[in-house]
Amino acid sequence: MTVKTKQDWYDSNTDLTQYLNIGDVIDNTFADYFLNVLPPIIMERNLIMMGGACSTCPQTGKNTYLAIQKNDKDQWVYIGEHTRTSAYNHKF
């Protein structure tokens, strides 16, 4: 499995959501970007939700945020857009 890096994203000259696909493993430098680009909405040992809403969930009207979550191998994985509560229900 290829680990995606922040530098490769910069070099790709694409939007973050075009570069990352749900399920992509990212390196720790990329995880730090999620943590530090804006104050995170959620910051826990196994879940980081990037600050700054990216859209609104059509079913609930709640804001969605880009999120990463640790898998069972202790790797950060991009899990896409989630509301503040839906990321807790994400399963690999």
Backbone as a ProteinNet text record, in pm:
[ID]
protein_1_A
[PRIMARY]
MTVKTKQDWYDSNTDLTQYLNIGDVIDNTFADYFLNVLPPIIMERNLIMMGGACSTCPQTGKNTYLAIQKNDKDQWVYIGEHTRTSAYNHKF
[TERTIARY]
84.2	0	88.6	57.4	131.7	84.7	180	149.4	156.8	50.9	47.5	114.9	187.2	261.4	214.9	239.9	205.2	286.4	413.7	497.8	446.8	406	350.2	221.9	143.2	21.7	57.9	153.1	197.2	246.1	325.6	381.1	273.5	161	54	-23.9	-15.3	-84.7	-235.5	-292.8	-437.4	-496.4	-628.2	-696.5	-679.2	-685.2	-668.9	-768	-893	-994.7	-982.9	-906.8	-877.5	-758.8	-666.6	-546.4	-575.5	-652.1	-679.9	-811.1	-808.1	-928.6	-957.7	-1083.5	-1119.7	-1046.6	-981.3	-904.6	-755.4	-712.2	-569.1	-497.5	-384.8	-297.9	-210.3	-195.9	-112.6	-1.2	108.4	220.7	194.6	281.4	261.8	273.2	353.7	363.8	231	165.8	34.4	-67.2	-59.7	-149.5	-128.9	-3.6	24.6	-41.5	-45.6	-113.5	-261.4	-328.3	-468.9	-486.2	-390.9	-397.6	-370.4	-281	-230.9	-277.6	-339.8	-379.1	-481.8	-573.5	-670.3	-692.1	-735.8	-765.3	-865.9	-833.4	-920.8	-1055.7	-1156.8	-1289.4	-1286.8	-1220.7	-1201.5	-1054.7	-994	-856.4	-849.3	-846.1	-836.4	-721.5	-689.3	-577.3	-592.5	-715.3	-739.1	-821	-851.8	-936.9	-900.1	-877.9	-858.4	-956.4	-1030.6	-1123	-1076	-1037.2	-978.6	-1077.1	-1027.9	-1111	-1151.7	-1260.9	-1309.9	-1404.4	-1531.5	-1630.9	-1606.8	-1624.1	-1605.1	-1737.3	-1842.9	-1975.5	-2080.6	-2202.1	-2313.9	-2377.7	-2406.7	-2472.2	-2616.3	-2656.8	-2792.5	-2902.2	-2872.9	-2974.4	-2999.5	-2892.3	-2905.4	-2890.4	-2830	-2802.5	-2682.1	-2610.3	-2492.7	-2368.3	-2273.4	-2146.5	-2068.1	-1991.1	-1902.2	-1757.8	-1668.7	-1527	-1444.8	-1325.5	-1235.4	-1177	-1164.5	-1122.5	-1023.2	-937.7	-847.5	-864.6	-839.6	-859.4	-748.5	-705.6	-603.2	-666.9	-595.1	-641.6	-578.3	-602.7	-551.1	-399.9	-336.8	-190.8	-126.3	-204.9	-159.6	-116.4	-181.7	-155.5	-272.5	-242.5	-348.6	-409	-543	-616.6	-717.4	-721.4	-818.9	-956.6	-1055.2	-1189.7	-1293.1	-1248.2	-1338.4	-1409.3	-1522.9	-1603.1	-1699.8	-1707.3	-1799.9	-1854.6	-1972.6	-2021.4	-1946.9	-1963.5	-1892.9	-1924.2	-2040.9	-2077	-2059	-2068.7	-2063.6	-1925.2	-1818	-1682.8	-1663.9	-1732.9	-1720.3	-1778.2	-1863.4	-1927.2	-1852.7	-1743.9	-1669	-1597.1	-1612.2	-1543.2	-1461	-1345.8	-1259.5	-1304.2
-117.9	0	124.1	216.3	341.5	438.7	499.2	602	737	814.7	945.7	1047.5	1141.4	1241.5	1381.6	1472.5	1612.1	1668.3	1631.8	1681.5	1633.5	1507	1456.4	1530.3	1565.6	1643.3	1780.2	1849.1	1979.3	1965.8	1862.2	1841.1	1808.8	1752.2	1713.9	1834.4	1946.3	2068.5	2046.9	1967.4	1941.2	1979.5	1988.8	2011.6	1889	1911.5	1803.1	1689.9	1724.4	1620.7	1550.7	1607.5	1537.2	1443	1480.8	1400.2	1279.2	1300.2	1191.9	1121.1	990.3	908.8	844.9	822.5	757.3	623.9	603.7	481.8	498	613.4	635.9	650.4	581.8	597.8	719.4	804.2	923.8	919.5	988.9	990.1	1089.2	1087.2	1171.9	1319.9	1356.7	1496.4	1545.8	1461.3	1495.2	1503.7	1413.4	1417.4	1547.6	1590.8	1718.5	1834.8	1828.1	1931.5	1938.3	1823.3	1819.4	1882.8	1860.4	1911.5	2061.3	2111.5	2247	2351	2310.2	2409	2507.1	2458.7	2537.8	2465.4	2533.7	2460.5	2348.6	2224.6	2112.4	2120.1	2066.8	2054.7	1943.1	1833.4	1721.2	1682.3	1663.4	1617.6	1513.9	1390.1	1280.6	1190.7	1096.6	1006	934.9	897.9	820.6	893.6	1019.8	1092.3	1240.3	1293.2	1436.9	1483.1	1587.9	1648.4	1791.1	1818.1	1946.5	2060.4	2170.8	2288.7	2348.3	2417.6	2479.2	2386.5	2414	2329.6	2330.8	2215.4	2208.8	2200.4	2156.1	2154.2	2130.2	2107.2	2080.5	1947.8	1866.2	1738.2	1763.8	1715.8	1744.1	1681.2	1569.1	1502	1572.4	1629	1686.4	1837.3	1895.8	2038.9	2075.7	1974.9	2000.4	2015.5	2095.1	2113.1	1982.7	1965.9	1851.1	1900.3	1813.8	1845.7	1728.1	1755.9	1649.1	1582.8	1449.8	1377.7	1266.7	1238.4	1123.7	1044.9	915.4	826.6	721.9	678.8	574.6	438.1	355.4	218.4	125.8	-4	-99.6	-120.8	-63	-68.3	61.3	145.8	274.3	371.2	361.8	451.5	547.8	669.8	766.1	736	735.2	704.7	816.1	863.4	964.7	899.5	955.4	896.9	989	1098.9	1185.7	1288.2	1334.7	1436.3	1371.1	1428.2	1379	1495.8	1476	1570.4	1541.5	1626.2	1607.9	1473.6	1420.4	1292.5	1172.9	1189.9	1072.5	1009.5	1084.2	1027	918.2	927.7	826.2	692.2	694	571	507.4	569.9	516.6	389.8	286.8	158.4	122.9	63.3	19.6	-116.1
0	0	0	-87.9	-98.5	9	76	175.7	106.1	115.9	52.7	144.7	82.4	159.5	124.7	215.2	191.4	75.3	67.3	-41.4	-177.7	-186.1	-312.6	-349	-248.2	-274.3	-331.4	-267.6	-319.6	-463.8	-487.6	-621.9	-724.7	-681.7	-774.1	-826.1	-753.5	-793.2	-808.9	-717.3	-717.9	-582.4	-577.6	-450.8	-361.4	-231.6	-135.5	-160.3	-185.3	-204.4	-339.7	-430.8	-556.4	-539	-453.3	-430.1	-341.2	-234.6	-140.5	-174.1	-162	-175	-40.2	-12	114	123.1	237.4	259.4	235.8	180.6	159.9	293.7	306.6	423	397.6	499.2	486.8	590.4	561.4	655.4	769.4	868.7	986.5	954.9	857.3	818	761.7	684	630.6	744.6	840.6	956.6	1034.1	1047.1	1114.2	1040.6	909	830.4	869.6	877.9	919	1056.7	1142.6	1279.2	1287	1203	1220.9	1120.6	1009.3	908.8	966.6	1045.1	1121.8	1253.7	1357.5	1480.6	1450.7	1490.7	1457	1528.7	1462.1	1522.9	1627.5	1592.6	1684.9	1679.1	1795.5	1804.2	1915.2	1874.7	1970.5	1928.5	2010.6	1983	1849.3	1812.2	1690.8	1584.9	1605.7	1511.5	1509.8	1389.6	1371.6	1265.5	1298.3	1203.6	1179.8	1054.9	1018.2	1042	1095.3	1114.4	980.5	978.7	855.9	782.1	789.2	721.8	571.9	508.6	362.9	288	354.3	291.4	398.9	352.9	443.4	405.3	503	478.9	435.4	317.4	269.1	355	418.8	501.3	634.9	693.4	828.1	832.8	729.4	730.4	815.4	868.2	952.4	865.6	914.8	845.4	839.7	730.9	720.3	718.5	763.7	777.7	727	673.6	632	755.8	750.9	870.1	837.3	934.7	929.2	1058.2	1047.8	1162.3	1161.9	1279.1	1288	1263.1	1187	1165.6	1268.9	1256	1354.7	1343.9	1241.4	1227.4	1274.9	1340.8	1394.1	1283.2	1166.9	1054.8	1041	999.2	971.2	834.6	828.6	705.9	680.6	557.3	518.7	509.9	581.2	579.9	515.7	456	380.4	466.5	415	483.8	581	699.8	801.8	882.5	939.7	1039.5	1169.5	1266.3	1393.7	1458	1433.8	1498	1407.4	1275.6	1187.1	1179	1204	1195.8	1300.3	1411.9	1515.9	1472.3	1372	1325	1209.1	1163.2	1049.3	1089.7	1007.4	1032.1	910.4	934.4	824.5	776.6
[MASK]
++++++++++++++++++++++++++++++++++++++++++++++++++++++++++++++++++++++++++++++++++++++++++++

